[in-house]
Amino acid sequence: MERKTIHTDFLIIGGGTAGCMAAVEMKERYPQCSVTIMEKAHIDRSGCLAGGMNAINAYLNKGETPESFVRYVRADSCGLVREDLVQSMAELFEYGVKKVEKWGLPILCDDDGNYIPRGRWNIKINGESLKPILAKAARSAGAKVYNWVTVTNLLTKDDRVVGAVGFSLRNGTFYVVQAKATLIATGGAAGIYRPNNPGDASHKTWYSPYNTGAGYAMGIRAGAEMTSYEMRYVAIRTKDAIAPTGTIALGAKAPQVNSDGERFMVKRYADLGGDGAPTPYRAHGPVQEIKEGRGPVYLDTRGLSEEKVRDLKSAYLDMYPSQVLYWLANGIDPAKEPVEVQTTEPYVVGGHCQAGYWVDKDRRTTLKGLYAAGDVAGGAPFKFVSGCWAEGIIAARAMGRDIEKMDSVAAEDHLVAAEEERAFKPLRGHGKVRHGIRPADFEARLQKIMEEYAGGVSTHYEMNEKMLTIARDRLAKLPEEVEHLVAGDLHQLMKVHEVIDRIDVAQVLVEHLLYRRETRWPTYQSRTDYPDRDDANWLKFVNSIRDPKTGGIEMVTRPYEQVVPGDRYNAK
Amino acid sequence: MPVWVDPEKCNGCNGSSQPPCLRMCPGDLIVKDHAENKAYLKYPEDCWDCLPCVKVCPEEAIEFHLSFQFGSKGARLIPHVPRKGSQITWDAVDLKGNKETFTIRTKIMQVALDEKVEGGAEAIDFSI
């Protein structure tokens, strides 16, 4: 395959929510610097925002402050969060949202021109085109975009990240990007656990199925310190359609009820805030109802006015149209019939939870020259879209300040050649390796282990040391089987690397789940052998570092630091 | 099958090497059969139901179907995206043929019929 070397000041891996905003900030603040984006799909419709968004869910409505936001997110995350990171992103919500509004995003306003809140931290948008709007801004700012490039690894030299390599999905060109500073913004990881539905709905997942943990895996392989993988995310979604429930719960103010019509959150979780209990409990509540025989669980939309139902459908069309088709195809009128909900398979994602790179306040990772923003960055949950923008901005500014001290350094040739060999080997094996393994079959093996032994849907997300040890042992066999993976074309080659990346992520995840001997976030992290929260021993972050030479995973802890005073478990 | 390209309506965006539906799929699931001059969904099991392909098709040739495991065939959801303006219109048709129309504000983003791929070599054609 042809090899092409690119020299750039800033490299952004992943042209999504964080990456596009970072590119604009870089070109505006440091116009003399070159910015290169490597994007796995086409930047206009890649990643989480492909279908659109109908709300900005992290915004400081009137009367709120970065401090009140930190207090809320801290309580919502069961008392453990990187408060410095959460505060610094909240300070930039307004800056990011105003920018995107200027680029053309319709934000719903009242007659006085004020944004219309949808909940305490939410505003309504017509965001069907949010992704192309961001992409256009990044391109117009002067970022050079390489679409359809699957980045396979970071390039390092003397413990510093000096760029990255990847291949073109369209023509197989092997790109070697030499960068002074690199931002990783590839999103989180779907597809670690077995999804809710089989067949042609197996990718009908909450999280973008094309976010496959590449950024986590590259960092793990390069020896970056990672944090809080054990705080998995389990979404509560509409049954089958897997559409967001916030649209109904917040937009139509519908309460959760069980099959007896009980408002079980109010009845059983009153001390935690009932329907307003911390997010992990809002998934845990319905899981327990179903486990204990009181399912199905619904959002009670009965009695909604015709106008409210139309509003609901309009909101879904801006973000998750298949919910509307699901109602049409099943003859469901949500005003007459409550909307059944279910919980998804677990994901690893730093935008809703805290799994990701351990970063400083400027989003520098522990590897020199590498910065992280968005879902791939850890410690700062409740990020959603606007927090990813904020992190992209923070990282861009830090990279601009740091770059004066950084030279462009080339990686050693033999390392680049070795990575080229690793990247393309599955393509060459096609038709030659006897009994080669397809990426889909490898994925099934990975998901089977995780589903059955590491707290999947069928075990009600519960796990114990014995189960996790089995998961660890079974996962340990997979890296040596990677050599049997074959790809018939470049699309399949991408799928091969997606599954290899997820094995690396899953192994680190299981170590994190084993290490935290308490249950801090029920359902996200339910240890049946340590069922209670234990602040005396576990009010700290669980971090990991994989040794690039030996592959051994070392677990460490980092202290929690309270920045904003107040009760950690009660935001009021 | 979540989305389906109607071969009667698809014109392959004429000579386009990479029609909009192919480019806008975040999963790289749509390919063009250059001999037949038609696009099609090559990997239905990997579809996320996100619909950029449906919305971007200038011929409105791509239909959105619910996976059969989730409900009956016959209901339809059809977006109409104008070339200009600031609104997207959706026709929602239930199993009995009753149609409801939604007009929603948006920012219309122009999408070219073709686009060159970065990099030196020609695109490798895996379409058939």
Interface residues (C-beta under 8 A of the other chain):
Chain A: E2 K4 A41 H42 D44 R45 S46 G47 A50 G51 G104 L105 P106 N126 E128 S129 P132 I133 K136 V145 Y146 N147 W148 S168 L169 R170 N171 G172 T173 Y175 N197 P198 G199 D200 A201 S202 H203 K204 T205 S208 P209 Y210 D240 A241 R310 K313 S314 L317 D318 P321 S322 V324 L325 Y326 L328 A329 N330 G331 D489 L490 H491 M494
Chain B: M1 P2 R23 M24 C25 P26 G27 D28 Y43 P44 E45 D46 C47 W48 D49 C50 L51 P52 K55 V56 F64 L66 S67 Q69 F70 G71 S72 K73 G74 A75 R76 L77 P79 S86 I88 W90 A92 V93 D94 L95 E100 F102 I104 R105 T106 K107 I108 M109 V111 V117 E118 G119 G120 A121 E122 A123 I124 F126
